[in-house]
Amino acid sequence: MLGATGQVGRAAVRALVADGWEVTAASRGGGRDEGWPEEVRSVRLDRNEDGALAAGLGDGVDVLVDIVAYDRGHGRQLTGLADRIGSAVVVSSGAVYEDEKGRSFDTQDQPDGFPAFPVPVAEEWRTVAPGDSTYGTRKIALERELLAAGEALPTTLLRAGAIHGPYCPGPRELWFVKRALDGRPVRLLSYGGASRFHPAHVDNLAELVRLAAANPGSRVLNGADPEAPTVAEIGAAIDAVLGVESETVLIEGAPPQDLVGLTPWTAPHPVVYDMTAAERELGYRPVVSYAASLPGTVEWLAGHLKGRDWREAFPGLAKYGVDWFDYAAEDAWLASRA
């Protein structure tokens, strides 16, 4: 497995071992998760080093699980080694979809640029054009490269939703968890708290990996939780886990200021993925609901944050250059409305 020590990789290794696979867990650091059984073999492997992946594959593998494949080049890397790979399971992203007006996650920062997908969006829906300029265009280029290989390299591509769970470098749930830990009594939610961005827990993605590994084929499948809660519902569920009661102020429409009412889920249109194909083709059933997964996620977040600045603890959330916890701006807006 490539990317084994990332948030999805850790869970996928556990799921595959439990299913009877002999797993070699590869990562750039060569580390291992404390929850893995001793029989998991961990190796250091940087796919970008010349010949490293070929050497790591040795005489060949039955299944290659690639959590970190990113672009056309990685797709060609895998197809170039197809004679050593029985089949592949590769994590892609729901960011490849675009709406009927050509809007996608790549255009969301433009005026009226957030996409309006059908609810739910199925795998047959239109996608962005492949390219090298953005996350979405690179992921679809990866998909096209691998699907073109056909029977030479049967590949299941998993279009993941908003990934969550322990070890997440950019956890959206921190928006609520840190407020509760800070004793912040109020939170402001734009669009009436109704924004929905379909989450995908690492254990549910790991279950899809497990099923796809046992059932090789060339296919594209969405990967998401059994439900897509609103941001207001997420806040209430996290409060319940932490045993706090917060006041929620609902703002109709877009955030009135840059940060006021803005959350990592905020969007004017819902993003919900159809999981029917995974159920039909793989017999997939989710192993955990969003609410049931929260206690483990919240515990890990609180422990990882303790004594640290949130930007240091969660660089994946800090990279957006947004101060998600500008309480002064929120208080000023509230005072102006009093």
C-alpha positions in Angstrom: 0.0 0.0 0.0 1.3 3.5 -0.9 0.5 6.2 1.6 0.0 3.7 4.4 0.6 6.1 7.3 -1.9 8.7 6.1 -5.3 9.0 7.6 -7.0 6.6 5.1 -4.0 4.3 4.8 -3.9 3.5 8.5 -7.5 2.4 8.4 -7.2 0.5 5.1 -4.2 -1.5 6.4 -6.2 -2.6 9.4 -9.2 -3.6 7.2 -7.1 -5.6 4.7 -5.2 -7.5 7.5 -8.5 -8.4 9.1 -9.6 -9.8 5.8 -6.6 -12.1 5.6 -4.2 -10.1 3.3 -0.5 -10.0 3.8 0.1 -6.2 3.8 3.3 -4.3 3.0 2.7 -0.7 4.3 4.8 1.8 2.3 5.3 5.4 3.1 7.9 8.1 2.7 8.8 7.9 6.3 8.6 4.1 6.6 6.6 4.4 9.9 3.8 2.3 11.2 0.6 2.8 13.1 0.4 1.6 16.7 -2.9 -0.2 15.9 -1.4 -2.4 13.2 -0.8 -6.1 13.9 2.9 -7.1 14.1 2.6 -9.0 10.8 2.2 -5.8 8.8 5.5 -5.1 7.1 6.4 -1.4 6.9 8.9 0.0 4.4 10.2 3.4 3.4 9.3 4.2 -0.2 9.2 7.5 -2.1 7.5 6.9 -5.4 9.1 10.0 -6.8 12.6 8.4 -6.5 13.7 6.8 -9.7 13.1 3.0 -9.6 11.8 3.1 -6.0 8.3 1.8 -6.8 9.5 -0.9 -9.2 12.0 -2.1 -6.5 9.3 -2.1 -3.9 7.0 -4.2 -6.1 9.7 -6.8 -6.5 8.3 -9.8 -8.4 4.8 -8.4 -8.2 1.8 -8.0 -5.9 -1.8 -9.3 -6.1 -3.2 -5.8 -5.3 -1.7 -2.4 -5.1 -3.6 0.1 -3.0 -2.6 3.7 -3.8 -3.9 6.3 -1.4 -1.7 9.1 -2.6 -1.8 8.9 -6.4 -2.3 12.5 -7.6 -2.0 13.1 -11.3 -1.4 11.8 -14.8 2.2 11.0 -14.1 1.3 8.7 -11.2 -1.2 7.0 -13.4 1.5 6.3 -16.0 3.8 5.1 -13.3 1.3 2.5 -12.3 0.3 1.4 -15.9 4.0 1.1 -16.7 4.3 -1.5 -14.0 1.1 -3.3 -14.8 2.8 -6.6 -15.4 3.7 -6.7 -11.7 0.3 -5.6 -10.4 -2.7 -7.9 -10.4 -5.2 -5.1 -9.8 -5.2 -1.7 -8.2 -7.4 0.3 -5.8 -6.7 4.1 -6.1 -8.2 6.9 -4.1 -9.5 9.8 -6.2 -11.8 12.7 -5.2 -15.3 14.0 -5.6 -13.6 17.2 -6.6 -13.6 15.9 -10.2 -17.3 16.7 -10.8 -18.6 19.9 -12.4 -22.1 21.2 -12.8 -24.1 22.0 -15.9 -22.6 25.5 -16.0 -19.0 24.2 -15.9 -18.6 25.2 -12.2 -16.6 22.9 -9.9 -14.6 23.1 -6.7 -11.9 24.8 -8.8 -14.2 27.7 -9.4 -15.8 28.1 -6.0 -13.8 31.2 -5.1 -15.1 33.1 -8.1 -18.4 35.1 -8.0 -21.3 32.7 -8.3 -18.7 30.0 -8.8 -19.8 27.3 -6.4 -21.1 24.3 -8.3 -24.8 23.2 -8.0 -24.7 19.4 -8.4 -27.8 17.1 -8.6 -28.6 15.6 -5.2 -27.2 13.0 -5.0 -24.5 13.1 -7.7 -23.7 9.7 -9.3 -20.5 8.6 -11.0 -21.9 9.1 -14.5 -22.2 12.8 -13.9 -20.0 15.1 -15.9 -16.4 15.9 -14.7 -13.8 18.6 -15.3 -11.4 18.3 -18.2 -8.2 16.5 -17.4 -5.2 18.7 -17.0 -2.3 19.8 -14.7 -3.5 23.1 -13.3 -5.7 22.2 -10.3 -6.4 19.4 -7.9 -9.6 18.4 -9.7 -8.1 18.4 -13.2 -5.1 16.3 -12.0 -7.3 13.8 -10.3 -9.4 13.3 -13.4 -6.3 13.0 -15.5 -5.1 10.2 -13.1 -8.5 8.5 -13.5 -8.4 8.6 -17.3 -4.9 7.2 -17.5 -5.7 4.2 -15.3 -9.1 3.4 -16.9 -7.5 3.5 -20.3 -5.4 0.5 -19.2 -8.5 -1.7 -19.1 -7.8 -5.3 -18.4 -4.0 -4.8 -18.4 -4.5 -3.1 -15.0 -8.0 -3.5 -13.5 -8.4 -0.4 -11.3 -11.1 0.6 -8.8 -11.1 4.4 -8.4 -12.7 5.8 -5.3 -14.0 9.3 -5.5 -13.9 10.3 -1.8 -16.0 12.9 -0.1 -14.9 15.2 2.7 -12.6 12.7 4.5 -12.7 12.8 8.3 -11.5 10.8 11.3 -8.3 10.5 13.3 -5.0 11.7 11.8 -6.7 14.1 9.5 -4.3 17.0 8.7 -7.2 19.4 7.9 -10.1 18.4 10.1 -13.3 20.4 9.5 -14.6 19.2 12.8 -12.0 21.4 14.5 -14.2 24.4 13.8 -16.6 23.2 16.4 -14.3 21.3 18.7 -11.9 24.2 19.3 -14.7 26.6 20.0 -16.1 24.2 22.7 -12.6 23.7 24.2 -12.1 27.5 24.2 -15.4 28.0 26.1 -16.8 29.9 23.1 -20.6 30.1 23.8 -21.8 31.1 20.4 -21.2 30.1 16.8 -22.4 31.8 13.6 -23.6 29.8 10.6 -24.3 31.3 7.2 -26.9 29.9 4.7 -29.1 29.1 7.7 -26.8 26.4 8.9 -28.0 24.2 6.0 -24.7 23.7 4.1 -24.0 20.1 3.4 -20.7 18.7 2.2 -20.9 14.9 2.2 -18.4 13.4 4.7 -16.4 10.2 4.3 -15.0 8.5 7.4 -11.7 6.7 7.0 -13.3 3.4 8.2 -15.9 3.6 5.4 -13.3 4.3 2.8 -11.2 1.4 4.2 -14.2 -0.9 3.8 -14.5 0.2 0.1 -10.8 -0.6 -0.3 -11.2 -4.0 1.3 -14.1 -4.9 -1.0 -12.5 -3.6 -4.1 -9.3 -5.5 -3.4 -11.3 -8.7 -3.2 -13.3 -7.9 -6.3 -11.0 -6.6 -9.0 -12.4 -4.6 -11.9 -12.2 -1.3 -13.8 -14.7 1.0 -12.3 -15.3 4.4 -10.6 -17.2 4.6 -7.3 -18.1 7.3 -5.0 -16.9 7.0 -1.4 -18.9 8.6 1.4 -20.8 8.1 4.7 -24.4 6.8 4.8 -25.6 10.4 5.6 -24.7 13.9 4.7 -25.6 16.1 7.8 -25.9 19.8 7.6 -23.3 22.0 9.3 -25.9 22.8 12.0 -26.5 19.1 12.7 -22.7 18.5 12.8 -22.4 21.3 15.4 -25.1 19.8 17.6 -23.6 16.3 17.3 -20.2 17.6 18.4 -21.7 19.5 21.3 -23.3 16.2 22.4 -20.0 14.4 22.4 -18.3 17.1 24.4 -21.2 17.6 26.8 -21.7 21.4 26.1 -24.5 23.6 24.9 -23.7 26.3 22.4 -25.8 29.1 21.1 -26.2 28.9 17.3 -26.9 32.1 15.4 -28.2 31.3 11.9 -27.5 33.8 9.2 -29.6 33.7 6.1 -27.6 33.8 2.9 -23.8 34.2 2.4 -21.4 35.2 5.1 -21.9 38.9 5.8 -18.2 39.4 6.2 -15.2 37.4 5.1 -15.0 35.2 8.2 -18.3 35.7 10.0 -20.5 32.7 9.4 -17.9 30.9 7.4 -17.0 27.3 8.2 -15.0 24.6 6.3 -18.4 23.2 5.2 -20.0 26.5 4.1 -21.5 26.4 0.6 -24.7 27.8 -1.0 -25.5 24.4 -2.6 -25.4 20.9 -1.1 -22.7 18.4 -2.1 -24.1 14.8 -1.7 -22.7 11.7 -3.3 -24.8 8.7 -4.6 -23.5 5.5 -3.0 -25.8 3.2 -5.0 -23.1 1.9 -7.4 -20.8 0.8 -4.6 -23.7 -1.0 -2.9 -24.6 -2.7 -6.2 -21.1 -3.6 -7.5 -19.3 -4.4 -4.3 -22.1 -5.2 -1.8 -20.8 -2.2 0.2 -22.4 -1.3 3.5 -21.0 1.5 5.6 -19.3 0.3 8.8 -19.9 3.5 10.8 -22.2 6.5 10.7 -21.1 10.1 11.0 -22.5 10.6 14.5 -21.1 7.2 15.8 -17.6 8.1 14.5 -17.5 11.5 16.3 -16.3 10.4 19.8 -13.1 8.9 18.4 -12.5 11.9 16.1 -13.1 14.5 18.8 -10.9 12.6 21.3 -8.0 12.5 18.8 -8.5 16.2 17.8 -8.5 17.4 21.4 -5.4 15.4 22.2 -3.5 16.5 19.1 -4.4 20.1 19.7 -3.5 20.2 23.4 -0.8 22.8 24.1 -0.3 23.7 20.5 -1.4 26.5 18.1 -4.0 25.1 15.8 -2.1 26.1 12.7 0.9 24.0 13.8 -1.3 21.1 14.8 -3.4 21.0 11.6 -1.4 22.4 8.7 -4.0 21.0 6.2 -6.6 23.4 7.7 -4.1 26.3 8.0 -3.1 26.2 4.4 -6.2 28.1 3.3 -4.9 31.2 5.0 -8.1 31.7 6.9 -8.3 32.4 10.6 -11.2 30.1 11.3 -11.3 31.3 14.9 -11.5 35.1 14.6 -13.8 35.6 17.6 -13.3 39.3 17.6 -14.8 39.7 14.2 -17.7 37.5 15.2 -18.3 39.6 18.4 -18.1 42.8 16.4 -20.7 41.6 14.0 -23.0 40.4 16.8 -22.6 43.8 18.6 -23.6 45.6 15.4 -26.7 43.6 15.2 -27.7 43.9 18.9 
